[in-house]
């Protein structure tokens, strides 16, 4: 458990600095943001902890090592001698992915075949359906191997079954909450809550519930996995809070989904969901907090020209009924954001969300 590993936390481009902040706040070492993610180092226990605790990462890769190679015969020979058994169990099923860039080996399919053969001859099973993935990168004539320790994308927490159209992924929601300065010490209100992602994430953060507590991970199939040690990480201390987290939506079906998802996540006692239109919402009793909202953009749901009235009504209602609250709004379009007439600061960076470029717009207290 003491050997130091190079660990790469994958995230949506644009969110690297926020993920780096989260990693630092959780005590990870040598945190550095780079394109497409964040590097940290640590032992295998830190790999498990990153998968289990981080809310903003998409997946966690461990760099196993590599070697220089200039042709396929050399790749074949060196891949056969690589110390696979230090990480992989005998008869492990594994999928191989290969990318080649700026190298004398430029044919990724041929390189993939050589690596698959090396794995088979070392006693492992190769399958394109395997949950465990070996990512191979051949760049500038150097072949490096990384193992995907997550399996399914980490936004799949394992306790949210019901979703609606164009849902916000949990890891993006968590990062937008963090970008708004949310720490779990104030209420939030999502007036277009959909399947409840923002509300449930906020409640989990406030309660200290670890993100991956309800799911399995690919690293559980590795030679380095210690089930007893992992169980200690799953039992992270939770905390009580007197706060309530609110969501509303005009669709009664969405409210049913939210209540079901909150129950599965174990935060039903901390959340309240109401069937209300935008014109009907008002600040709940108690302290002011954060309104966080992911309204339609006009790309997937409806047409953009039909949304100006919605955004204008949203801005008017928030201005009148949520004095003292901050607002975080996610959208693709600056004109739609400005239609609210809310006093937004400069928007955040563009973030890829299902092929669309979205940004976070924030206000100070209204």
Secondary structure, DSSP 8 states (H G I E B T S, - for coil): --S-EEEEEE--TT-HHHHHHHHHHTT-EEEEEETTEEEEEE-HHHHHHHHHH-SS-SEEEEEEEEEE-SSHHHHHHHHHHS-GGGTB-TT-EEEEEEEEESSS---HHHHHHHHHHHHHHTT-EE-TT-SSEEEEEEETTEEEEEEE-S-S-TT--SS-----TT---HHHHHHHHHHTT--SSS-EEETT-TTTHHHHHHHHHHHT--TTTTS--GGGGBTT--HHHHHHHHT---------EEEEES-HHHHHHHHHHHHHHT-GGGEEEEE--GGG----SS---EEEE----SSSSS-GGGTHHHHHHHHHHHHHH-TT-EEEEEES-HHHHHHT-----S----EEETTEEEEEEE-S--
